[in-house]
Amino acid sequence: MEVGGIIISASVVGSNSVEGIDPRLNITFLKNPIINGSDPQCSFWNPRLDNGYGDWSSEGCEIDETYNDSQDVVTCFCNHLTSFSILLDVSPEIEPTEETPSAIVLEAV
């Protein structure tokens, strides 16, 4: 997974955290055209994860259910304030290989 858009930070001055927002916060991201990724996840930076080093989490955030990969924007709905972005799967698609006699012999060994 790779950050696939800008990082937006939202907070309230004088408050450490704002959670349980209803209705949820609506954030729309423009996907980075340089990154060829799919399967976006609405995520936020959670400094409490990974033994205090922080990591991306999607807890409390959902992607707009009408999204499809052909769109240039991703809309997220989150119930708290923090630093948000979208993560994209940039794993290469693995093409199936053709079974050759050599592959069959190696498979048998």
C-alpha positions, 0 to 999 in steps of 0.5 A: 500500500502506498499513499495515493493522495495528499495528506489532510489534517483536521483538528480543533484547537485546544482538543487532543482528539475529536471522535464520534462525529455525527454526521461523519466528516466527508473528505474528497481526495484527488488520486495521484495520477503518478501512482498506478494503484487500485483498491483505495482505503480511506486511512488516517495516521494513528500515532499509537500503533506499531509500539508508538511509531505510528501507522496508517489505520482505517478504523472509523473511516469508510470509502464512499460505496459508489466508488469505482477504480475508473474515478479520479476522486475518492470520497471518505467518510470518517467519524473523527479528526486527525491526519487523513489520506487514501492508500492504494494497492500498488502490488503488481498483478501476477500473470499466470504462467504457462506450464512447460515440460520443465516446470512440470518436472520441477513440480514433481521433484 
